[in-house]
């Protein structure tokens, strides 16, 4: 999420307030971003040698932690 805020700032010059960031994270786009990012981190973990079931479980927990689901 910090990288999304940084990208917004670098591309537009404006800062992203905490409320705005939280609203985006709760939006459909934000939830999709978190879900896909978690999945990709799980893929990278498997590629680095982590056992698949453990990596997928960790990715699922990460998604749940950031999306409330």
N, C-alpha and C positions, 0 to 999 in steps of 0.2 A: 504494500500500500504506500509505503514511503517513496518507492520508485515512481509510482503513478503521480504522486504529488510533485516530485522533483521534475518529472517529464512535463507536467502541466506548467510548472514555473519556468522551466527552460524554454519551452515553446511559446509561451505567451507573456512572460515577465510578471505574471501575477502570482500572488501566494494563495494557497488553498487553505481555508480556515478549517478548524477541527470539525465543526458542524457540517460543512460542505463535504469533507472527506468521509465522514460517517454516513451521510445521506447517500453518497455514491456507493459506498461499500454495501449498503443495504438494498441498493437497486438491483434490478435483474442483470444489468451489465456488470456491476460489481461482484455479485454472487457468481456469475459465469467466469469472470476473471479469476477469482479465488479458486474456483473448482478446477479450471484448466491449469492454473499455476501449480496447484497441489498435485494434480495428475502428472504433470511434467517433472516435478521434483521426484515423485515416486518412480517414474521411468528412469531418471538419471541415477537414482539410488540403486535400482536394479542393475543398470549398466555398470555401475561401480562395484557390483558384487554382493549387494544386499539380497537376502532371500526374498523372493517375490511376494509371498503372502505378508511378510512383515512390512515391506515397503508399501504395499497397497493399503494395509491397515493404517500405517502412519499417515499416508496421504489422506485417507478418509477422516482420520482424527483432526488433521490440520484443516481440512475443508469445514468440518463441523465446528471447530473452534472459532473460525473467522466468519461463519455464516449463521451460527446459532442453530445449525441443523445437525 
